[in-house]
Structure formats: structure tokens, C-alpha cells
Amino acid sequence: MTYTNSAAAASALQFSATYQSPANEPFTFSEPLPAPPSSGPGDKAAYLNAMRKSINAAQEHINKELTARMEEDKAKEVTKNGTAPKSVVDEALEEENYGEEAPPTDD
């Protein structure tokens, strides 16, 4: 991720994040930021809020891109092998329990 800040670009600041992978095309997310605050807590709070929104938007965009790429990789695997790859992990269960402790199993 880069933060552009120079005298020439002071009026056109950008928050940007670039993803690169050896297996996929790179992609970049960019969003304009307001000029840094000159003074005052209100200006600083507004600037930090704009940065926070840009970071949240970047995270959402990156998650969508990576999810789409995972689906493409799965489709390529099906085309290559004729069947879906065997998954050791139950993806539906993982999604349901995301962020929580795994429930006990009756193995």
C-alpha cells in the first residue's frame, strides 16, 4: 500500500493498495484523500475518518477480487482434472463458524 504525499501532489492525495501474485494479474485499488489537515482537531478528525473509509473500501474491494480469483482457480482445477478438488476443510462449516471457536465434533 502506498500513500502519495509530495508538494506537487498535495491537492491530489491517493490511498492505494496493489496486489501482486505470480499466478494472477495484479490489481490496484486507489481512492482520493482530502488534503492533510492544517490545524485543529475537527480537521484532523475529518481527515482520519476519510482515511478510515478509504481503508475499509480497499479491504472490501480486495476481498471481492480475491474471492473471485479463488473461484476462477477452482474452475480451472475442475477444467484441468474434470472434477472439483477434494477439500479437507468443510468450507460451508468454516464460513458458518468464521471468527468463532470451532464446535466440538463427535469423531
C-alpha positions in Angstrom: 0.0 0.0 0.0 1.2 3.4 -0.8 0.5 6.9 0.4 1.3 9.6 -2.1 2.5 12.8 -0.5 4.5 15.4 -2.3 4.4 19.1 -2.9 3.2 18.6 -6.4 0.5 16.1 -5.4 -0.7 17.9 -2.2 -4.1 18.6 -3.8 -4.5 15.1 -5.2 -3.5 12.6 -2.5 -4.4 9.0 -3.1 -4.7 6.0 -0.9 -3.8 2.9 -2.9 -3.2 -0.8 -2.4 -1.7 -3.1 -5.0 -2.0 -6.9 -5.0 0.6 -9.0 -7.0 0.7 -12.7 -7.4 2.8 -15.0 -9.5 -0.3 -16.8 -10.6 -2.7 -13.9 -11.3 -2.8 -10.5 -12.9 -2.0 -7.7 -10.4 -4.7 -5.3 -9.4 -4.7 -1.9 -7.7 -7.3 -0.1 -5.7 -7.0 3.7 -5.4 -9.1 6.3 -3.7 -8.6 10.0 -3.3 -7.9 11.5 0.1 -8.5 15.1 1.2 -5.5 17.3 1.9 -3.9 16.7 5.3 -5.4 19.0 8.0 -3.6 22.3 8.5 -4.7 22.6 12.1 -7.5 21.9 14.6 -8.9 18.7 16.0 -12.0 18.9 13.8 -9.9 18.9 10.6 -7.7 16.1 11.9 -10.8 14.0 12.8 -12.3 14.5 9.4 -9.0 13.5 7.7 -8.7 10.4 9.8 -12.3 9.5 9.1 -11.7 9.8 5.3 -8.6 7.6 5.7 -10.6 5.0 7.6 -13.3 5.0 5.0 -10.7 4.5 2.2 -9.1 1.6 4.1 -12.5 -0.1 4.6 -13.3 0.4 0.9 -9.9 -1.1 -0.1 -10.5 -4.1 2.2 -13.9 -4.7 0.7 -12.6 -4.4 -2.9 -9.6 -6.6 -2.2 -11.8 -9.3 -0.6 -14.1 -9.3 -3.6 -11.1 -9.6 -6.0 -9.5 -12.4 -4.1 -12.8 -14.3 -3.7 -13.3 -14.0 -7.5 -9.8 -15.3 -8.1 -10.3 -18.2 -5.8 -13.5 -19.1 -7.7 -11.5 -18.8 -11.0 -8.8 -21.1 -9.6 -11.4 -23.7 -8.6 -13.0 -23.5 -12.1 -9.6 -24.0 -13.7 -9.0 -27.0 -11.4 -12.3 -28.6 -12.5 -11.5 -28.0 -16.1 -8.0 -29.4 -15.7 -8.9 -32.5 -13.7 -12.6 -33.0 -14.7 -13.6 -32.9 -11.0 -13.7 -30.4 -8.2 -10.6 -30.6 -5.9 -11.1 -32.6 -2.8 -11.2 -30.3 0.2 -10.1 -31.4 3.6 -11.9 -28.5 5.1 -15.7 -28.2 5.1 -16.0 -24.7 3.6 -19.6 -24.2 4.4 -18.9 -25.1 8.1 -15.9 -22.8 8.1 -18.0 -19.9 6.7 -20.7 -20.5 9.3 -18.2 -20.5 12.2 -16.0 -17.8 10.9 -14.4 -15.9 13.7 -15.7 -18.3 16.3 -14.2 -21.2 18.1 -14.8 -24.5 16.3 -17.6 -26.5 17.9 -16.7 -30.0 19.2 -17.1 -32.9 16.8 -18.3 -36.4 17.5 -15.3 -38.1 15.8 
